[in-house]
Amino acid sequence: MALPTLVRLGGLPVRAVPETSAAVIGNLDYLRRLDEVLDGAAKQLLDPLYEIVPTLDKTERRPVLRAKRRVFQGRATGLSEEVLAALPAELRALLERWDALVARKEETRARLAVLVDVDLDRSRELLAA
């Protein structure tokens, strides 16, 4: 999903353009902070994943390698409960936290898309009047 684009309408005084709602601004700020947390979580994960891969059985190695790539791409790991159970508890906790953060980001982006649509409709109504 692409992030919404916010623009200023040229030729109109600033006071004529409706302000963005507090909900949109709040969700954008939350999304920015969440991205920062995800960056830190990715840094915590990549080295332990790199180190554990050679020690894993072949059946676990491929999914963990795939998960490592997905973390690097900022996506959920997609690891099954069986593979997670085979990993050390500390790494499993980091992976579960990562997946929870990614899910929270997806939820926030979906909520933001709805809020931007509502805000855009409100702005159009005010500008058309």
N, CA, C and O atoms as a Tinker XYZ file with bonds, in Angstrom:
   516  protein
     1  N      0.841000   -1.170000    0.000000    73     2
     2  CA     0.000000    0.000000    0.000000    64     1     3
     3  C      0.886000    1.233000    0.000000    63     2     4     5
     4  O      1.812000    1.323000    0.806000    81     3
     5  N      0.628000    2.167000   -0.869000    73     3     6
     6  CA     1.393000    3.408000   -0.930000    64     5     7
     7  C      0.923000    4.352000    0.163000    63     6     8     9
     8  O     -0.258000    4.385000    0.510000    81     7
     9  N      1.854000    5.110000    0.695000    73     7    10
    10  CA     1.486000    6.105000    1.693000    64     9    11
    11  C      0.675000    7.207000    1.037000    63    10    12    13
    12  O      0.873000    7.501000   -0.142000    81    11
    13  N     -0.237000    7.824000    1.785000    73    11    14
    14  CA    -1.020000    8.917000    1.212000    64    13    15
    15  C     -0.119000   10.115000    0.930000    63    14    16    17
    16  O      0.878000   10.330000    1.620000    81    15
    17  N     -0.475000   10.882000   -0.078000    73    15    18
    18  CA     0.266000   12.091000   -0.415000    64    17    19
    19  C     -0.559000   13.287000    0.023000    63    18    20    21
    20  O     -1.724000   13.421000   -0.351000    81    19
    21  N      0.043000   14.144000    0.810000    73    19    22
    22  CA    -0.630000   15.346000    1.273000    64    21    23
    23  C     -0.040000   16.527000    0.512000    63    22    24    25
    24  O      1.180000   16.674000    0.433000    81    23
    25  N     -0.908000   17.366000   -0.048000    73    23    26
    26  CA    -0.436000   18.504000   -0.835000    64    25    27
    27  C     -1.156000   19.775000   -0.414000    63    26    28    29
    28  O     -2.247000   19.728000    0.154000    81    27
    29  N     -0.533000   20.906000   -0.697000    73    27    30
    30  CA    -1.161000   22.202000   -0.490000    64    29    31
    31  C     -1.703000   22.660000   -1.837000    63    30    32    33
    32  O     -1.045000   22.504000   -2.866000    81    31
    33  N     -2.887000   23.216000   -1.823000    73    31    34
    34  CA    -3.498000   23.697000   -3.061000    64    33    35
    35  C     -2.928000   25.065000   -3.407000    63    34    36    37
    36  O     -3.049000   26.008000   -2.625000    81    35
    37  N     -2.310000   25.173000   -4.571000    73    35    38
    38  CA    -1.733000   26.442000   -5.005000    64    37    39
    39  C     -2.807000   27.456000   -5.358000    63    38    40    41
    40  O     -3.873000   27.102000   -5.860000    81    39
    41  N     -2.517000   28.703000   -5.093000    73    39    42
    42  CA    -3.427000   29.772000   -5.472000    64    41    43
    43  C     -4.487000   30.091000   -4.438000    63    42    44    45
    44  O     -5.219000   31.068000   -4.595000    81    43
    45  N     -4.588000   29.306000   -3.402000    73    43    46
    46  CA    -5.559000   29.577000   -2.345000    64    45    47
    47  C     -4.814000   30.041000   -1.098000    63    46    48    49
    48  O     -3.718000   29.561000   -0.809000    81    47
    49  N     -5.408000   30.972000   -0.364000    73    47    50
    50  CA    -4.768000   31.347000    0.901000    64    49    51
    51  C     -4.776000   30.150000    1.861000    63    50    52    53
    52  O     -5.659000   29.295000    1.795000    81    51
    53  N     -3.807000   30.105000    2.727000    73    51    54
    54  CA    -3.664000   28.976000    3.647000    64    53    55
    55  C     -4.936000   28.762000    4.458000    63    54    56    57
    56  O     -5.338000   27.619000    4.674000    81    55
    57  N     -5.576000   29.831000    4.908000    73    55    58
    58  CA    -6.771000   29.683000    5.763000    64    57    59
    59  C     -7.968000   29.099000    5.003000    63    58    60    61
    60  O     -8.930000   28.646000    5.624000    81    59
    61  N     -7.917000   29.107000    3.654000    73    59    62
    62  CA    -9.020000   28.550000    2.857000    64    61    63
    63  C     -8.936000   27.031000    2.744000    63    62    64    65
    64  O     -9.930000   26.364000    2.457000    81    63
    65  N     -7.749000   26.497000    2.969000    73    63    66
    66  CA    -7.551000   25.051000    2.846000    64    65    67
    67  C     -7.798000   24.409000    4.211000    63    66    68    69
    68  O     -7.161000   24.793000    5.191000    81    67
    69  N     -8.709000   23.443000    4.291000    73    67    70
    70  CA    -8.989000   22.795000    5.576000    64    69    71
    71  C     -7.739000   22.119000    6.146000    63    70    72    73
    72  O     -6.949000   21.515000    5.421000    81    71
    73  N     -7.591000   22.240000    7.449000    73    71    74
    74  CA    -6.454000   21.598000    8.111000    64    73    75
    75  C     -6.652000   20.089000    8.128000    63    74    76    77
    76  O     -7.773000   19.582000    8.150000    81    75
    77  N     -5.535000   19.400000    8.116000    73    75    78
    78  CA    -5.576000   17.943000    8.254000    64    77    79
    79  C     -6.070000   17.622000    9.656000    63    78    80    81
    80  O     -5.719000   18.310000   10.614000    81    79
    81  N     -6.876000   16.587000    9.778000    73    79    82
    82  CA    -7.441000   16.247000   11.082000    64    81    83
    83  C     -6.356000   15.789000   12.052000    63    82    84    85
    84  O     -5.306000   15.289000   11.648000    81    83
    85  N     -6.634000   15.971000   13.326000    73    83    86
    86  CA    -5.703000   15.537000   14.374000    64    85    87
    87  C     -5.490000   14.027000   14.313000    63    86    88    89
    88  O     -4.408000   13.537000   14.636000    81    87
    89  N     -6.513000   13.293000   13.901000    73    87    90
    90  CA    -6.387000   11.830000   13.812000    64    89    91
    91  C     -5.369000   11.438000   12.746000    63    90    92    93
    92  O     -4.572000   10.524000   12.959000    81    91
    93  N     -5.385000   12.117000   11.603000    73    91    94
    94  CA    -4.411000   11.823000   10.543000    64    93    95
    95  C     -3.010000   12.171000   11.023000    63    94    96    97
    96  O     -2.083000   11.376000   10.867000    81    95
    97  N     -2.852000   13.346000   11.602000    73    95    98
    98  CA    -1.535000   13.768000   12.091000    64    97    99
    99  C     -1.033000   12.812000   13.167000    63    98   100   101
   100  O      0.136000   12.426000   13.158000    81    99
   101  N     -1.904000   12.431000   14.089000    73    99   102
   102  CA    -1.519000   11.505000   15.151000    64   101   103
   103  C     -1.097000   10.148000   14.616000    63   102   104   105
   104  O     -0.117000    9.567000   15.085000    81   103
   105  N     -1.830000    9.644000   13.640000    73   103   106
   106  CA    -1.480000    8.341000   13.063000    64   105   107
   107  C     -0.202000    8.404000   12.239000    63   106   108   109
   108  O      0.576000    7.450000   12.234000    81   107
   109  N      0.026000    9.513000   11.542000    73   107   110
   110  CA     1.280000    9.680000   10.806000    64   109   111
   111  C      2.466000    9.714000   11.770000    63   110   112   113
   112  O      3.506000    9.109000   11.509000    81   111
   113  N      2.298000   10.424000   12.878000    73   111   114
   114  CA     3.362000   10.491000   13.883000    64   113   115
   115  C      3.605000    9.117000   14.499000    63   114   116   117
   116  O      4.752000    8.714000   14.697000    81   115
   117  N      2.526000    8.399000   14.801000    73   115   118
   118  CA     2.654000    7.056000   15.365000    64   117   119
   119  C      3.359000    6.122000   14.378000    63   118   120   121
   120  O      4.200000    5.315000   14.775000    81   119
   121  N      3.020000    6.233000   13.111000    73   119   122
   122  CA     3.652000    5.412000   12.078000    64   121   123
   123  C      5.147000    5.721000   11.977000    63   122   124   125
   124  O      5.953000    4.807000   11.801000    81   123
   125  N      5.521000    6.984000   12.087000    73   123   126
   126  CA     6.932000    7.369000   12.058000    64   125   127
   127  C      7.679000    6.752000   13.243000    63   126   128   129
   128  O      8.766000    6.199000   13.079000    81   127
   129  N      7.087000    6.851000   14.438000    73   127   130
   130  CA     7.728000    6.261000   15.626000    64   129   131
   131  C      7.804000    4.745000   15.504000    63   130   132   133
   132  O      8.797000    4.139000   15.909000    81   131
   133  N      6.784000    4.141000   14.961000    73   131   134
   134  CA     6.772000    2.694000   14.772000    64   133   135
   135  C      7.863000    2.261000   13.799000    63   134   136   137
   136  O      8.497000    1.226000   14.004000    81   135
   137  N      8.088000    3.032000   12.752000    73   135   138
   138  CA     9.184000    2.738000   11.817000    64   137   139
   139  C     10.535000    2.784000   12.521000    63   138   140   141
   140  O     11.408000    1.961000   12.246000    81   139
   141  N     10.710000    3.735000   13.422000    73   139   142
   142  CA    11.961000    3.821000   14.180000    64   141   143
   143  C     12.144000    2.590000   15.062000    63   142   144   145
   144  O     13.244000    2.044000   15.152000    81   143
   145  N     11.074000    2.157000   15.708000    73   143   146
   146  CA    11.137000    0.960000   16.553000    64   145   147
   147  C     11.444000   -0.267000   15.699000    63   146   148   149
   148  O     12.242000   -1.117000   16.094000    81   147
   149  N     10.816000   -0.359000   14.536000    73   147   150
   150  CA    11.071000   -1.483000   13.630000    64   149   151
   151  C     12.521000   -1.499000   13.151000    63   150   152   153
   152  O     13.119000   -2.569000   13.036000    81   151
   153  N     13.088000   -0.339000   12.874000    73   151   154
   154  CA    14.498000   -0.283000   12.470000    64   153   155
   155  C     15.391000   -0.857000   13.563000    63   154   156   157
   156  O     16.301000   -1.637000   13.283000    81   155
   157  N     15.129000   -0.471000   14.803000    73   155   158
   158  CA    15.908000   -1.001000   15.921000    64   157   159
   159  C     15.706000   -2.492000   16.100000    63   158   160   161
   160  O     16.660000   -3.222000   16.369000    81   159
   161  N     14.475000   -2.949000   15.953000    73   159   162
   162  CA    14.181000   -4.377000   16.102000    64   161   163
   163  C     14.863000   -5.186000   15.001000    63   162   164   165
   164  O     15.342000   -6.291000   15.255000    81   163
   165  N     14.913000   -4.651000   13.793000    73   163   166
   166  CA    15.585000   -5.350000   12.689000    64   165   167
   167  C     17.072000   -5.487000   12.974000    63   166   168   169
   168  O     17.661000   -6.539000   12.725000    81   167
   169  N     17.677000   -4.431000   13.493000    73   167   170
   170  CA    19.106000   -4.480000   13.822000    64   169   171
   171  C     19.383000   -5.537000   14.888000    63   170   172   173
   172  O     20.413000   -6.210000   14.847000    81   171
   173  N     18.465000   -5.680000   15.839000    73   171   174
   174  CA    18.620000   -6.699000   16.881000    64   173   175
   175  C     18.501000   -8.107000   16.322000    63   174   176   177
   176  O     19.100000   -9.039000   16.858000    81   175
   177  N     17.745000   -8.268000   15.264000    73   175   178
   178  CA    17.438000   -9.599000   14.734000    64   177   179
   179  C     18.426000  -10.127000   13.705000    63   178   180   181
   180  O     18.710000  -11.325000   13.686000    81   179
   181  N     18.947000   -9.273000   12.865000    73   179   182
   182  CA    19.700000   -9.752000   11.708000    64   181   183
   183  C     20.952000  -10.541000   12.083000    63   182   184   185
   184  O     21.212000  -11.581000   11.479000    81   183
   185  N     21.727000  -10.085000   13.050000    73   183   186
   186  CA    22.934000  -10.831000   13.442000    64   185   187
   187  C     22.601000  -12.188000   14.065000    63   186   188   189
   188  O     23.184000  -13.193000   13.660000    81   187
   189  N     21.677000  -12.253000   15.044000    73   187   190
   190  CA    21.341000  -13.575000   15.593000    64   189   191
   191  C     20.802000  -14.543000   14.540000    63   190   192   193
   192  O     21.091000  -15.738000   14.595000    81   191
   193  N     20.029000  -14.043000   13.594000    73   191   194
   194  CA    19.529000  -14.915000   12.526000    64   193   195
   195  C     20.680000  -15.411000   11.661000    63   194   196   197
   196  O     20.721000  -16.585000   11.293000    81   195
   197  N     21.608000  -14.530000   11.337000    73   195   198
   198  CA    22.773000  -14.907000   10.531000    64   197   199
   199  C     23.586000  -15.987000   11.247000    63   198   200   201
   200  O     24.051000  -16.941000   10.624000    81   199
   201  N     23.751000  -15.826000   12.557000    73   199   202
   202  CA    24.572000  -16.761000   13.326000    64   201   203
   203  C     23.910000  -18.122000   13.510000    63   202   204   205
   204  O     24.601000  -19.138000   13.577000    81   203
   205  N     22.590000  -18.157000   13.593000    73   203   206
   206  CA    21.922000  -19.424000   13.890000    64   205   207
   207  C     21.704000  -20.284000   12.650000    63   206   208   209
   208  O     21.590000  -21.505000   12.761000    81   207
   209  N     21.645000  -19.676000   11.487000    73   207   210
   210  CA    21.324000  -20.425000   10.265000    64   209   211
   211  C     22.217000  -21.649000   10.071000    63   210   212   213
   212  O     21.686000  -22.724000    9.795000    81   211
   213  N     23.550000  -21.549000   10.199000    73   211   214
   214  CA    24.387000  -22.740000    9.966000    64   213   215
   215  C     24.149000  -23.874000   10.968000    63   214   216   217
   216  O     24.498000  -25.022000   10.695000    81   215
   217  N     23.567000  -23.564000   12.109000    73   215   218
   218  CA    23.355000  -24.587000   13.139000    64   217   219
   219  C     22.025000  -25.318000   12.991000    63   218   220   221
   220  O     21.778000  -26.293000   13.700000    81   219
   221  N     21.177000  -24.868000   12.093000    73   219   222
   222  CA    19.826000  -25.424000   11.968000    64   221   223
   223  C     19.786000  -26.626000   11.039000    63   222   224   225
   224  O     20.611000  -26.773000   10.138000    81   223
   225  N     18.791000  -27.488000   11.289000    73   223   226
   226  CA    18.511000  -28.583000   10.360000    64   225   227
   227  C     18.007000  -27.985000    9.048000    63   226   228   229
   228  O     17.525000  -26.853000    9.007000    81   227
   229  N     18.129000  -28.766000    7.987000    73   227   230
   230  CA    17.730000  -28.282000    6.663000    64   229   231
   231  C     16.261000  -27.849000    6.629000    63   230   232   233
   232  O     15.916000  -26.871000    5.966000    81   231
   233  N     15.399000  -28.577000    7.344000    73   231   234
   234  CA    13.967000  -28.247000    7.327000    64   233   235
   235  C     13.688000  -26.904000    7.998000    63   234   236   237
   236  O     12.699000  -26.244000    7.677000    81   235
   237  N     14.548000  -26.499000    8.921000    73   235   238
   238  CA    14.373000  -25.212000    9.601000    64   237   239
   239  C     15.184000  -24.111000    8.924000    63   238   240   241
   240  O     14.818000  -22.937000    8.992000    81   239
   241  N     16.269000  -24.482000    8.280000    73   239   242
   242  CA    17.182000  -23.487000    7.698000    64   241   243
   243  C     16.497000  -22.629000    6.634000    63   242   244   245
   244  O     16.610000  -21.404000    6.655000    81   243
   245  N     15.794000  -23.266000    5.713000    73   243   246
   246  CA    15.160000  -22.503000    4.620000    64   245   247
   247  C     14.140000  -21.483000    5.137000    63   246   248   249
   248  O     14.182000  -20.321000    4.732000    81   247
   249  N     13.227000  -21.892000    6.021000    73   247   250
   250  CA    12.273000  -20.897000    6.525000    64   249   251
   251  C     12.948000  -19.762000    7.305000    63   250   252   253
   252  O     12.511000  -18.613000    7.232000    81   251
   253  N     14.006000  -20.081000    8.047000    73   251   254
   254  CA    14.689000  -19.037000    8.814000    64   253   255
   255  C     15.434000  -18.087000    7.874000    63   254   256   257
   256  O     15.451000  -16.878000    8.105000    81   255
   257  N     16.043000  -18.618000    6.826000    73   255   258
   258  CA    16.674000  -17.750000    5.821000    64   257   259
   259  C     15.636000  -16.841000    5.159000    63   258   260   261
   260  O     15.880000  -15.654000    4.943000    81   259
   261  N     14.487000  -17.414000    4.844000    73   259   262
   262  CA    13.399000  -16.631000    4.248000    64   261   263
   263  C     12.941000  -15.544000    5.231000    63   262   264   265
   264  O     12.683000  -14.405000    4.843000    81   263
   265  N     12.848000  -15.921000    6.507000    73   263   266
   266  CA    12.445000  -14.951000    7.531000    64   265   267
   267  C     13.466000  -13.823000    7.643000    63   266   268   269
   268  O     13.099000  -12.660000    7.810000    81   267
   269  N     14.737000  -14.167000    7.552000    73   267   270
   270  CA    15.797000  -13.148000    7.616000    64   269   271
   271  C     15.640000  -12.152000    6.468000    63   270   272   273
   272  O     15.759000  -10.944000    6.672000    81   271
   273  N     15.379000  -12.650000    5.279000    73   271   274
   274  CA    15.161000  -11.760000    4.128000    64   273   275
   275  C     13.926000  -10.885000    4.347000    63   274   276   277
   276  O     13.928000   -9.698000    4.022000    81   275
   277  N     12.886000  -11.480000    4.897000    73   275   278
   278  CA    11.648000  -10.734000    5.129000    64   277   279
   279  C     11.851000   -9.632000    6.173000    63   278   280   281
   280  O     11.304000   -8.538000    6.041000    81   279
   281  N     12.633000   -9.926000    7.202000    73   279   282
   282  CA    12.945000   -8.895000    8.200000    64   281   283
   283  C     13.706000   -7.757000    7.529000    63   282   284   285
   284  O     13.407000   -6.585000    7.757000    81   283
   285  N     14.676000   -8.100000    6.711000    73   283   286
   286  CA    15.454000   -7.087000    5.997000    64   285   287
   287  C     14.537000   -6.227000    5.122000    63   286   288   289
   288  O     14.791000   -5.036000    4.943000    81   287
   289  N     13.478000   -6.825000    4.579000    73   287   290
   290  CA    12.514000   -6.111000    3.731000    64   289   291
   291  C     11.428000   -5.398000    4.542000    63   290   292   293
   292  O     10.601000   -4.686000    3.973000    81   291
   293  N     11.426000   -5.584000    5.865000    73   291   294
   294  CA    10.426000   -4.938000    6.703000    64   293   295
   295  C      9.087000   -5.648000    6.730000    63   294   296   297
   296  O      8.062000   -5.035000    7.027000    81   295
   297  N      9.088000   -6.942000    6.422000    73   295   298
   298  CA     7.850000   -7.726000    6.373000    64   297   299
   299  C      7.804000   -8.731000    7.516000    63   298   300   301
   300  O      8.823000   -9.011000    8.147000    81   299
   301  N      6.621000   -9.270000    7.778000    73   299   302
   302  CA     6.460000  -10.310000    8.800000    64   301   303
   303  C      7.269000  -11.541000    8.407000    63   302   304   305
   304  O      7.459000  -11.817000    7.223000    81   303
   305  N      7.741000  -12.276000    9.407000    73   303   306
   306  CA     8.638000  -13.409000    9.149000    64   305   307
   307  C      7.955000  -14.561000    8.440000    63   306   308   309
   308  O      8.575000  -15.224000    7.608000    81   307
   309  N      6.699000  -14.813000    8.747000    73   307   310
   310  CA     5.995000  -15.937000    8.141000    64   309   311
   311  C      6.426000  -17.287000    8.688000    63   310   312   313
   312  O      6.137000  -18.319000    8.081000    81   311
   313  N      7.118000  -17.299000    9.833000    73   311   314
   314  CA     7.570000  -18.569000   10.410000    64   313   315
   315  C      6.416000  -19.307000   11.078000    63   314   316   317
   316  O      5.564000  -18.700000   11.728000    81   315
   317  N      6.405000  -20.620000   10.908000    73   315   318
   318  CA     5.380000  -21.452000   11.540000    64   317   319
   319  C      5.709000  -21.633000   13.020000    63   318   320   321
   320  O      6.838000  -21.394000   13.451000    81   319
   321  N      4.723000  -22.051000   13.780000    73   319   322
   322  CA     4.923000  -22.332000   15.206000    64   321   323
   323  C      5.974000  -23.414000   15.408000    63   322   324   325
   324  O      6.738000  -23.366000   16.372000    81   323
   325  N      6.017000  -24.392000   14.503000    73   323   326
   326  CA     6.982000  -25.490000   14.624000    64   325   327
   327  C      8.412000  -24.977000   14.495000    63   326   328   329
   328  O      9.285000  -25.365000   15.271000    81   327
   329  N      8.651000  -24.111000   13.523000    73   327   330
   330  CA    10.000000  -23.565000   13.336000    64   329   331
   331  C     10.355000  -22.648000   14.505000    63   330   332   333
   332  O     11.472000  -22.704000   15.020000    81   331
   333  N      9.422000  -21.815000   14.921000    73   331   334
   334  CA     9.683000  -20.940000   16.066000    64   333   335
   335  C     10.028000  -21.747000   17.312000    63   334   336   337
   336  O     10.910000  -21.361000   18.079000    81   335
   337  N      9.339000  -22.860000   17.516000    73   335   338
   338  CA     9.581000  -23.690000   18.698000    64   337   339
   339  C     10.981000  -24.292000   18.693000    63   338   340   341
   340  O     11.526000  -24.592000   19.755000    81   339
   341  N     11.567000  -24.472000   17.519000    73   339   342
   342  CA    12.903000  -25.066000   17.419000    64   341   343
   343  C     14.017000  -24.049000   17.675000    63   342   344   345
   344  O     15.183000  -24.428000   17.782000    81   343
   345  N     13.675000  -22.779000   17.772000    73   343   346
   346  CA    14.675000  -21.725000   17.953000    64   345   347
   347  C     14.890000  -21.431000   19.434000    63   346   348   349
   348  O     14.015000  -21.709000   20.254000    81   347
   349  N     16.048000  -20.872000   19.781000    73   347   350
   350  CA    16.280000  -20.469000   21.172000    64   349   351
   351  C     15.225000  -19.459000   21.629000    63   350   352   353
   352  O     14.737000  -18.654000   20.836000    81   351
   353  N     14.887000  -19.512000   22.905000    73   351   354
   354  CA    13.801000  -18.689000   23.448000    64   353   355
   355  C     14.019000  -17.196000   23.199000    63   354   356   357
   356  O     13.072000  -16.485000   22.864000    81   355
   357  N     15.241000  -16.720000   23.357000    73   355   358
   358  CA    15.511000  -15.288000   23.172000    64   357   359
   359  C     15.268000  -14.861000   21.722000    63   358   360   361
   360  O     14.676000  -13.811000   21.472000    81   359
   361  N     15.721000  -15.666000   20.781000    73   359   362
   362  CA    15.506000  -15.361000   19.365000    64   361   363
   363  C     14.025000  -15.465000   19.014000    63   362   364   365
   364  O     13.496000  -14.640000   18.269000    81   363
   365  N     13.366000  -16.479000   19.550000    73   363   366
   366  CA    11.927000  -16.642000   19.304000    64   365   367
   367  C     11.170000  -15.402000   19.792000    63   366   368   369
   368  O     10.269000  -14.915000   19.109000    81   367
   369  N     11.536000  -14.896000   20.969000    73   367   370
   370  CA    10.875000  -13.704000   21.512000    64   369   371
   371  C     11.103000  -12.486000   20.611000    63   370   372   373
   372  O     10.184000  -11.698000   20.389000    81   371
   373  N     12.322000  -12.332000   20.095000    73   371   374
   374  CA    12.613000  -11.218000   19.186000    64   373   375
   375  C     11.794000  -11.328000   17.898000    63   374   376   377
   376  O     11.281000  -10.330000   17.393000    81   375
   377  N     11.679000  -12.544000   17.377000    73   375   378
   378  CA    10.904000  -12.760000   16.149000    64   377   379
   379  C      9.415000  -12.504000   16.375000    63   378   380   381
   380  O      8.747000  -11.912000   15.528000    81   379
   381  N      8.903000  -12.948000   17.510000    73   379   382
   382  CA     7.486000  -12.717000   17.817000    64   381   383
   383  C      7.210000  -11.229000   18.003000    63   382   384   385
   384  O      6.171000  -10.726000   17.576000    81   383
   385  N      8.148000  -10.526000   18.644000    73   383   386
   386  CA     8.008000   -9.073000   18.801000    64   385   387
   387  C      8.018000   -8.404000   17.428000    63   386   388   389
   388  O      7.219000   -7.506000   17.164000    81   387
   389  N      8.923000   -8.842000   16.560000    73   387   390
   390  CA     9.000000   -8.286000   15.206000    64   389   391
   391  C      7.662000   -8.444000   14.484000    63   390   392   393
   392  O      7.127000   -7.485000   13.928000    81   391
   393  N      7.135000   -9.660000   14.500000    73   391   394
   394  CA     5.868000   -9.915000   13.808000    64   393   395
   395  C      4.737000   -9.065000   14.382000    63   394   396   397
   396  O      3.880000   -8.585000   13.640000    81   395
   397  N      4.732000   -8.877000   15.705000    73   395   398
   398  CA     3.704000   -8.042000   16.332000    64   397   399
   399  C      3.845000   -6.582000   15.889000    63   398   400   401
   400  O      2.847000   -5.909000   15.633000    81   399
   401  N      5.080000   -6.099000   15.799000    73   399   402
   402  CA     5.310000   -4.724000   15.346000    64   401   403
   403  C      4.884000   -4.534000   13.890000    63   402   404   405
   404  O      4.277000   -3.521000   13.541000    81   403
   405  N      5.204000   -5.511000   13.048000    73   403   406
   406  CA     4.806000   -5.427000   11.633000    64   405   407
   407  C      3.280000   -5.428000   11.523000    63   406   408   409
   408  O      2.714000   -4.670000   10.735000    81   407
   409  N      2.619000   -6.273000   12.308000    73   407   410
   410  CA     1.151000   -6.307000   12.291000    64   409   411
   411  C      0.583000   -4.961000   12.738000    63   410   412   413
   412  O     -0.385000   -4.465000   12.160000    81   411
   413  N      1.190000   -4.375000   13.772000    73   411   414
   414  CA     0.731000   -3.071000   14.253000    64   413   415
   415  C      0.919000   -2.000000   13.171000    63   414   416   417
   416  O      0.072000   -1.121000   13.009000    81   415
   417  N      2.026000   -2.077000   12.438000    73   415   418
   418  CA     2.264000   -1.112000   11.359000    64   417   419
   419  C      1.216000   -1.269000   10.258000    63   418   420   421
   420  O      0.691000   -0.275000    9.755000    81   419
   421  N      0.911000   -2.511000    9.882000    73   419   422
   422  CA    -0.104000   -2.750000    8.850000    64   421   423
   423  C     -1.471000   -2.237000    9.295000    63   422   424   425
   424  O     -2.207000   -1.651000    8.501000    81   423
   425  N     -1.811000   -2.460000   10.570000    73   423   426
   426  CA    -3.088000   -1.968000   11.103000    64   425   427
   427  C     -3.131000   -0.444000   11.077000    63   426   428   429
   428  O     -4.147000    0.151000   10.719000    81   427
   429  N     -2.028000    0.176000   11.457000    73   427   430
   430  CA    -1.962000    1.638000   11.476000    64   429   431
   431  C     -2.086000    2.207000   10.071000    63   430   432   433
   432  O     -2.783000    3.200000    9.860000    81   431
   433  N     -1.417000    1.587000    9.114000    73   431   434
   434  CA    -1.509000    2.062000    7.729000    64   433   435
   435  C     -2.930000    1.909000    7.193000    63   434   436   437
   436  O     -3.415000    2.782000    6.473000    81   435
   437  N     -3.597000    0.818000    7.533000    73   435   438
   438  CA    -4.985000    0.627000    7.088000    64   437   439
   439  C     -5.892000    1.682000    7.719000    63   438   440   441
   440  O     -6.743000    2.261000    7.045000    81   439
   441  N     -5.703000    1.926000    9.013000    73   439   442
   442  CA    -6.497000    2.948000    9.704000    64   441   443
   443  C     -6.215000    4.326000    9.098000    63   442   444   445
   444  O     -7.131000    5.125000    8.909000    81   443
   445  N     -4.956000    4.594000    8.799000    73   443   446
   446  CA    -4.569000    5.875000    8.214000    64   445   447
   447  C     -5.198000    6.067000    6.835000    63   446   448   449
   448  O     -5.627000    7.172000    6.501000    81   447
   449  N     -5.257000    5.018000    6.043000    73   447   450
   450  CA    -5.874000    5.114000    4.713000    64   449   451
   451  C     -7.337000    5.532000    4.829000    63   450   452   453
   452  O     -7.810000    6.365000    4.057000    81   451
   453  N     -8.048000    4.956000    5.790000    73   451   454
   454  CA    -9.455000    5.315000    6.001000    64   453   455
   455  C     -9.560000    6.760000    6.465000    63   454   456   457
   456  O    -10.399000    7.514000    5.972000    81   455
   457  N     -8.707000    7.148000    7.413000    73   455   458
   458  CA    -8.745000    8.515000    7.936000    64   457   459
   459  C     -8.426000    9.546000    6.856000    63   458   460   461
   460  O     -9.048000   10.606000    6.808000    81   459
   461  N     -7.468000    9.242000    5.998000    73   459   462
   462  CA    -7.113000   10.165000    4.911000    64   461   463
   463  C     -8.279000   10.292000    3.933000    63   462   464   465
   464  O     -8.569000   11.389000    3.457000    81   463
   465  N     -8.946000    9.182000    3.629000    73   463   466
   466  CA   -10.113000    9.247000    2.736000    64   465   467
   467  C    -11.208000   10.128000    3.330000    63   466   468   469
   468  O    -11.804000   10.944000    2.626000    81   467
   469  N    -11.472000    9.961000    4.625000    73   467   470
   470  CA   -12.491000   10.777000    5.299000    64   469   471
   471  C    -12.072000   12.243000    5.277000    63   470   472   473
   472  O    -12.883000   13.124000    4.992000    81   471
   473  N    -10.807000   12.494000    5.578000    73   471   474
   474  CA   -10.283000   13.862000    5.584000    64   473   475
   475  C    -10.365000   14.487000    4.190000    63   474   476   477
   476  O    -10.713000   15.659000    4.048000    81   475
   477  N    -10.047000   13.703000    3.176000    73   475   478
   478  CA   -10.096000   14.193000    1.799000    64   477   479
   479  C    -11.530000   14.533000    1.396000    63   478   480   481
   480  O    -11.777000   15.570000    0.780000    81   479
   481  N    -12.471000   13.658000    1.745000    73   479   482
   482  CA   -13.881000   13.937000    1.442000    64   481   483
   483  C    -14.340000   15.221000    2.132000    63   482   484   485
   484  O    -15.037000   16.039000    1.531000    81   483
   485  N    -13.949000   15.393000    3.389000    73   483   486
   486  CA   -14.320000   16.596000    4.141000    64   485   487
   487  C    -13.723000   17.839000    3.476000    63   486   488   489
   488  O    -14.395000   18.862000    3.341000    81   487
   489  N    -12.468000   17.744000    3.066000    73   487   490
   490  CA   -11.806000   18.877000    2.406000    64   489   491
   491  C    -12.480000   19.213000    1.083000    63   490   492   493
   492  O    -12.680000   20.385000    0.764000    81   491
   493  N    -12.829000   18.195000    0.321000    73   491   494
   494  CA   -13.502000   18.434000   -0.965000    64   493   495
   495  C    -14.839000   19.144000   -0.766000    63   494   496   497
   496  O    -15.185000   20.064000   -1.506000    81   495
   497  N    -15.584000   18.701000    0.248000    73   495   498
   498  CA   -16.880000   19.333000    0.522000    64   497   499
   499  C    -16.703000   20.802000    0.887000    63   498   500   501
   500  O    -17.445000   21.661000    0.410000    81   499
   501  N    -15.726000   21.084000    1.728000    73   499   502
   502  CA   -15.499000   22.468000    2.151000    64   501   503
   503  C    -15.009000   23.337000    1.000000    63   502   504   505
   504  O    -15.412000   24.493000    0.878000    81   503
   505  N    -14.143000   22.785000    0.159000    73   503   506
   506  CA   -13.605000   23.564000   -0.961000    64   505   507
   507  C    -14.633000   23.750000   -2.076000    63   506   508   509
   508  O    -14.575000   24.732000   -2.816000    81   507
   509  N    -15.570000   22.815000   -2.198000    73   507   510
   510  CA   -16.595000   22.916000   -3.240000    64   509   511
   511  C    -17.684000   23.923000   -2.867000    63   510   512   513
   512  O    -18.406000   24.418000   -3.731000    81   511
   513  N    -17.791000   24.215000   -1.586000    73   511   514
   514  CA   -18.855000   25.125000   -1.120000    64   513   515
   515  C    -18.600000   26.570000   -1.508000    63   514   516
   516  O    -19.403000   27.446000   -1.188000    81   515
